Amino acid sequence: MTDIDKLLKEAEYGLKGNIVESRITEEATEFWEAVKKRITVDKVNLKPYTLCRILEEQYDIKISDTAMTNYIKKLSNG
């Protein structure tokens, strides 16, 4: 039997899954939850390249600008 949820997740995020969420460490979780709230609830437009820079400088998390841009677009669109 096929796991429909797994297939749908792969169709949405690709074979590797949601690369942005998968790289957020426990240390960065509080910051990341605040970022997601600003985007989804407060409807603030955050700059993907700035988020990438902050994550790398403060938490040693490397995410490409393209991955971040796509992730933010999905969050913004619900």
Stockholm file with secondary structure:
# STOCKHOLM 1.0

chainA/1-78         MTDIDKLLKEAEYGLKGNIVESRITEEATEFWEAVKKRITVDKVNLKPYTLCRILEEQYDIKISDTAMTNYIKKLSNG
#=GR chainA/1-78 SS CCCHHHHHHHHHHCTTCCHHHHHCCTTTHHHHHHHHHHHHTSCCCCCHHHHHHHHHHHHCCCCCHHHHHHHHHHHHTC
#=GC SS_cons        CCCHHHHHHHHHHCTTCCHHHHHCCTTTHHHHHHHHHHHHTSCCCCCHHHHHHHHHHHHCCCCCHHHHHHHHHHHHTC
//
